[in-house]
Amino acid sequence: MNRIIILTVLVFLSMHINAQTKIIAHRGFSSIAPENTLIAFQKAIECKADYFELDVHKTKNDSIVVIHDSSVDRTSSNNAKGKIAEMNYSDLATVKVGYSEKFGDKYEHEKIPTLREALELAKGKIKVCIEIKIYGAEQEILKIINDLGVKEDVILFSFYYPVLAKIRQLDKNIPILFLINKADKMTIDYAKIIESNAIGVGYGTIVTEAYLEFAHNNGIEVWKWTVNEVDEMQRLIDLGLDGIITDFPDKALKLLN
């Protein structure tokens, strides 16, 4: 009888720990649809990820658009070329980003979304991680978020510490996350200075129980990108990591469930 009670408690505790790990669809559900497109975001919603993540750049005429690279070259499916910062939104509207190298012609007509379009799609269905890839767009991004009333449903990412410092100066409450490939204890100190809610660590960081405890004791969550191996997903879930950013949110969710 005692053994059954102990096993039940252990299962409950395991479920409690696992429930803490948020699953973030990297650039949308990017393993099955072209990254950073509305179809990839829709599929992230359908698979019930906690968040989808996207990247933003600014056009020549200051539109905030969703794309990872600084140019359209890699993901274009209609042979478009050009740098985002040198193109107006009207130019980008003709670019198709079906990522034909990876998906053939299945999604050849997908276009580059604006940040507003992506957040409108997500509203009331899923939370969104917005990675800011450029300087000088902080006010425009916050305006879009506030116009749509989704401040409670986003978290702003950046590798650029001054961008996050500016965001925090403009808004004392919006969630932010400091991205860094190789984190140490000093990273937590930097995060605390700008009142960051979390850090996002990369391949250069092996998250340990001791490091996670240190971060939590300082009020900082730890998320990790890009976790695509099932064994590593399981290890991080068991560790109680706060967020897993992955191209395969379905696999991570299956482990959680």
C-alpha positions as CSV (number, residue, x, y, z in Angstrom):
1,M,0.0,0.0,0.0
2,N,2.8,2.4,1.0
3,R,4.6,1.6,-2.3
4,I,1.5,2.5,-4.3
5,I,1.1,5.8,-2.5
6,I,4.8,6.6,-3.1
7,L,4.5,5.8,-6.8
8,T,1.4,7.9,-7.1
9,V,3.1,10.8,-5.4
10,L,6.2,10.4,-7.7
11,V,3.9,10.4,-10.8
12,F,2.1,13.5,-9.6
13,L,5.4,15.3,-9.0
14,S,6.7,14.3,-12.4
15,M,3.5,15.6,-14.0
16,H,3.8,18.8,-12.0
17,I,7.5,19.4,-13.1
18,N,6.7,18.6,-16.7
19,A,3.7,21.0,-16.8
20,Q,6.1,23.8,-16.0
21,T,8.0,23.4,-19.3
22,K,6.5,25.6,-22.1
23,I,6.8,24.4,-25.6
24,I,7.6,27.0,-28.2
25,A,7.3,26.4,-32.0
26,H,10.4,27.8,-33.5
27,R,9.6,30.1,-36.4
28,G,6.2,28.5,-36.2
29,F,5.9,24.7,-36.8
30,S,8.8,25.1,-39.1
31,S,9.6,21.4,-39.6
32,I,6.3,20.9,-41.5
33,A,5.7,24.3,-43.1
34,P,7.8,27.3,-44.3
35,E,9.3,29.1,-41.4
36,N,7.9,32.5,-40.3
37,T,4.7,32.1,-42.4
38,L,1.1,32.3,-41.4
39,I,0.6,28.6,-42.3
40,A,3.5,27.7,-40.0
41,F,1.9,29.7,-37.2
42,Q,-1.5,28.2,-37.8
43,K,0.0,24.7,-37.6
44,A,1.6,25.7,-34.3
45,I,-1.8,26.7,-33.0
46,E,-3.3,23.5,-34.2
47,C,-0.7,21.3,-32.5
48,K,-1.4,23.3,-29.2
49,A,2.1,24.6,-28.6
50,D,2.2,27.2,-25.8
51,Y,3.9,29.8,-28.1
52,F,5.1,30.2,-31.6
53,E,8.3,32.2,-32.1
54,L,8.9,34.6,-34.9
55,D,11.6,37.0,-36.1
56,V,11.1,40.6,-37.2
57,H,12.9,43.0,-39.5
58,K,12.1,46.6,-40.6
59,T,11.6,47.6,-44.2
60,K,12.9,50.7,-45.9
61,N,9.5,52.4,-45.2
62,D,9.5,51.2,-41.6
63,S,7.0,48.3,-41.8
64,I,7.7,45.6,-39.3
65,V,7.7,42.2,-41.2
66,V,8.2,38.6,-40.1
67,I,11.3,37.0,-41.5
68,H,14.5,35.5,-40.0
69,D,17.2,36.6,-42.4
70,S,18.1,40.1,-43.4
71,S,17.3,39.2,-47.0
72,V,14.7,37.2,-48.8
73,D,17.2,35.1,-50.7
74,R,17.1,31.8,-48.7
75,T,13.4,31.3,-48.2
76,S,12.1,32.8,-51.5
77,S,10.1,30.5,-53.7
78,N,9.8,32.9,-56.7
79,N,13.5,33.7,-57.1
80,A,13.2,37.0,-55.3
81,K,16.4,38.6,-54.0
82,G,17.1,41.6,-51.8
83,K,17.7,42.9,-48.4
84,I,14.7,43.7,-46.2
85,A,16.1,47.1,-45.1
86,E,16.4,48.2,-48.7
87,M,12.9,47.2,-49.8
88,N,9.6,48.9,-49.2
89,Y,6.7,46.8,-48.0
90,S,5.1,47.0,-51.4
91,D,8.2,45.3,-52.8
92,L,8.1,42.5,-50.2
93,A,4.4,41.9,-50.8
94,T,5.3,40.3,-54.2
95,V,7.9,38.0,-52.6
96,K,6.8,34.4,-51.9
97,V,8.5,32.5,-49.1
98,G,7.4,28.9,-49.6
99,Y,11.0,27.9,-49.0
100,S,11.0,25.7,-52.1
101,E,14.5,24.2,-51.3
102,K,12.9,22.5,-48.4
103,F,9.2,22.1,-49.3
104,G,9.1,22.1,-53.1
105,D,6.0,23.8,-54.5
106,K,3.7,22.7,-51.7
107,Y,3.6,26.2,-50.1
108,E,5.0,28.2,-53.0
109,H,2.5,31.1,-52.6
110,E,3.1,31.8,-48.9
111,K,4.0,35.5,-48.4
112,I,6.0,37.4,-45.8
113,P,3.6,38.4,-43.0
114,T,3.6,41.6,-41.1
115,L,4.0,41.5,-37.4
116,R,0.4,42.8,-37.1
117,E,-0.9,39.9,-39.2
118,A,0.9,37.3,-37.2
119,L,-0.4,38.7,-33.9
120,E,-3.9,39.0,-35.3
121,L,-3.8,35.3,-36.2
122,A,-2.5,34.4,-32.7
123,K,-4.8,36.5,-30.6
124,G,-6.8,34.5,-28.2
125,K,-5.3,31.2,-29.5
126,I,-1.6,31.1,-28.6
127,K,1.1,33.3,-27.1
128,V,3.9,34.7,-29.3
129,C,7.7,35.1,-28.9
130,I,8.9,38.1,-30.9
131,E,12.6,38.0,-31.7
132,I,13.8,41.5,-32.6
133,K,16.6,41.2,-35.2
134,I,17.3,45.0,-35.7
135,Y,17.9,48.2,-33.8
136,G,15.5,51.1,-33.8
137,A,12.2,49.3,-34.1
138,E,11.3,49.2,-30.4
139,Q,8.6,51.8,-30.4
140,E,6.9,50.5,-33.6
141,I,6.8,47.0,-32.2
142,L,5.3,48.1,-28.9
143,K,2.7,50.2,-30.7
144,I,1.5,47.2,-32.7
145,I,1.3,45.1,-29.6
146,N,-0.6,47.7,-27.7
147,D,-2.9,48.5,-30.6
148,L,-3.9,44.8,-30.7
149,G,-4.2,44.5,-26.9
150,V,-1.9,41.5,-26.7
151,K,0.7,42.7,-24.3
152,E,-0.1,39.9,-21.9
153,D,0.3,37.3,-24.6
154,V,3.8,38.1,-25.9
155,I,7.4,38.0,-24.8
156,L,10.1,40.0,-26.6
157,F,13.4,38.3,-27.4
158,S,16.7,39.7,-28.6
159,F,20.4,38.9,-28.8
160,Y,20.9,42.7,-28.7
161,Y,21.1,43.8,-25.1
162,P,20.6,47.5,-25.9
163,V,17.3,46.6,-27.7
164,L,16.0,44.9,-24.6
165,A,17.2,47.8,-22.4
166,K,15.3,50.2,-24.6
167,I,12.1,48.0,-24.5
168,R,12.3,48.0,-20.7
169,Q,12.8,51.8,-20.7
170,L,9.7,52.2,-22.8
171,D,7.6,49.6,-21.0
172,K,8.3,48.5,-17.4
173,N,6.1,45.4,-17.5
174,I,6.1,43.7,-20.9
175,P,7.9,40.3,-20.7
176,I,11.4,40.2,-22.2
177,L,14.0,37.5,-22.7
178,F,17.7,37.9,-23.3
179,L,19.1,35.5,-25.9
180,I,22.7,34.3,-25.6
181,N,24.4,31.2,-26.9
182,K,26.8,30.5,-24.0
183,A,25.4,31.6,-20.7
184,D,27.1,31.7,-17.3
185,K,26.2,33.2,-13.9
186,M,27.0,36.7,-15.1
187,T,24.3,36.3,-17.7
188,I,21.8,36.2,-14.9
189,D,23.2,39.5,-13.5
190,Y,22.9,41.1,-16.9
191,A,19.3,39.9,-17.2
192,K,18.4,41.2,-13.8
193,I,19.7,44.7,-14.6
194,I,17.1,45.1,-17.4
195,E,14.5,43.2,-15.3
196,S,14.4,40.4,-17.9
197,N,11.9,37.7,-17.2
198,A,14.1,35.0,-18.7
199,I,17.2,34.1,-20.7
200,G,17.2,32.0,-23.8
201,V,20.4,29.9,-24.1
202,G,21.7,28.1,-27.2
203,Y,23.9,25.2,-28.2
204,G,26.9,26.6,-26.3
205,T,25.1,26.1,-22.9
206,I,24.5,22.7,-21.2
207,V,21.7,23.5,-18.8
208,T,22.3,21.8,-15.4
209,E,20.2,21.4,-12.4
210,A,22.5,23.7,-10.5
211,Y,22.4,26.4,-13.1
212,L,18.6,26.2,-13.4
213,E,18.3,26.5,-9.6
214,F,20.6,29.5,-9.6
215,A,18.6,31.3,-12.2
216,H,15.3,30.5,-10.5
217,N,16.7,31.7,-7.1
218,N,17.3,35.0,-8.9
219,G,13.8,35.2,-10.4
220,I,14.9,34.3,-14.0
221,E,13.5,31.6,-16.2
222,V,15.7,29.6,-18.5
223,W,14.6,28.6,-22.0
224,K,16.7,26.8,-24.6
225,W,16.9,26.8,-28.4
226,T,16.8,25.0,-30.8
227,V,16.1,21.6,-29.1
228,N,15.2,19.0,-31.8
229,E,16.6,15.8,-30.3
230,V,14.0,13.8,-28.3
231,D,16.5,12.6,-25.7
232,E,17.6,16.2,-25.0
233,M,13.9,17.3,-24.9
234,Q,13.2,14.6,-22.3
235,R,16.3,15.5,-20.2
236,L,15.3,19.2,-20.1
237,I,11.7,18.4,-19.3
238,D,12.8,16.2,-16.4
239,L,15.1,18.9,-15.3
240,G,12.2,21.4,-15.1
241,L,13.4,23.7,-17.8
242,D,11.0,26.6,-18.3
243,G,10.9,26.7,-22.1
244,I,11.9,24.4,-25.0
245,I,12.2,26.1,-28.4
246,T,11.9,23.5,-31.1
247,D,11.2,22.9,-34.8
248,F,9.2,19.8,-33.6
249,P,6.7,21.0,-31.0
250,D,4.6,17.9,-31.6
251,K,7.4,15.7,-30.3
252,A,8.0,17.8,-27.2
253,L,4.3,17.9,-26.4
254,K,4.1,14.2,-26.8
255,L,6.8,13.8,-24.2
256,L,5.0,16.2,-21.8
257,N,1.7,14.3,-22.2
